């Protein structure tokens, strides 16, 4: 360890060494004064590097896609009714109001 070197910089150098193929043990051997702190971090990195995401079969992928599309369709808002329904097109179009909006008088 270089004098005054932070644990963060030691960790970065060890991560680079592990990425290049060195073992966790070799890095811990070179930094025994920080081994207790470095060991769990480097072991986690080593385990994550060997992790592969699960793969889905074509059937499972298709089923998941169908469920996602159904959920998306259920979340979409229903379309608005066309202007003029219930009030007469000329009146609704001239006011700029939605024809299906409740009137102030009916809200009281």
SULLINVEN-V292242 format. One record per backbone hydrogen bond with DSSP energy under -0.5 kcal/mol. NH is the residue of the N-H (numbers start at 0). CO is the residue of the C=O. Records with the same first field share a line. If there is no record, write none. Layout:
NH->CO ; CO
//
This chain:
4->1
9->5
10->6
11->7
12->8
13->9
14->10
15->11
16->12
17->13
18->14
19->15
20->17
21->16
26->22
27->23
28->24
29->25
30->26 ; 27
31->28
33->30
34->31
37->33
38->34
39->35
40->36
41->37
42->38
43->39
44->40
45->41
46->42
47->43
48->44
49->45
50->47
60->56
61->57
62->58
63->59
64->60
65->61
66->62
67->63
68->64
69->65
70->66
71->67
72->68
73->69
74->70
75->71
84->81
86->83
87->83
91->87
92->88
93->89
94->90
95->91
96->91
100->97
106->102
107->103 ; 104
//
